[in-house]
């Protein structure tokens, strides 16, 4: 039996959404397993080149990633948690100091700005006082929703065990999955579609694999650099800045502004301020000249203006997660438009005189 062509397109899409919906909470470990498999597959193949079997390499890589995450959380979580709480408590004091110093500077220049400083400082104090409680409330809310009732608790435990199982079988059958999906593509468009998905793979690998390494190195540079400048909470500010560099413009801007506010609030000479400026300048130079060309290259290839538009749209549509995914998804949209324009220029509509 031969069905209309649109059935062959709509049915797989419907089936995919149906399966994900039917899986419910189990869809999350499945999707995350695919993502981790995609990110770690190049490492698995390199281990295979050294005559290590794929099954052993898969177990080793997963165990290594799991161990690193657990050890890092055990060591850093208490320190980072206390550092964040202390930093939040000190925000009103930092803002108060900066406001009064800025006011003194403007008056010395003959500029008088009329504002209710006390009301502004009190407003900041109230806002920052809510941060720990709101954050704690959200975390407890997530846990209460995730583990409300015995059934939900066991569902959460099962999902934790499903994650490594999914990951293992995806890696072991990685080529077969790719080959089977490729075999379902119509032969007439198989070559062009393969080229299209190769470019998408290049975008994702450049962003997720490459940008991940760039962010880790930047977190190290900013964290250690700001710590040695003597900036209060320098290690925390620098580390968070590096990790937020996953979101272009946002991570660097927030980190630099925060560092300078804290620096001026605890002003004891221009040494620390100069050090902060040097650390951020050196970090940007290293990122622009070496890190991005080395690990990301021109794989994402978005114009800065297009990146800003993608970030605005992503932030509006999906919040922080939307901003995180905005750049690779924006690059895919641009790539798709380029393919469509190229196809249009070869069509009879365009070539008709």
Secondary structure as UniProt FT lines:
FT   HELIX           5..23
FT   TURN            24..25
FT   HELIX           26..49
FT   TURN            50..51
FT   HELIX           54..108
FT   TURN            109..110
FT   HELIX           117..146
FT   HELIX           149..172
FT   HELIX           174..183
FT   HELIX           187..204
FT   HELIX           205..210
FT   HELIX           211..228
FT   TURN            229..230
FT   TURN            232..233
FT   HELIX           234..244
FT   TURN            245..246
FT   TURN            248..249
FT   HELIX           250..265
FT   HELIX           270..286
FT   HELIX           287..296
FT   TURN            297..298
FT   HELIX           304..345
FT   HELIX           348..351
//
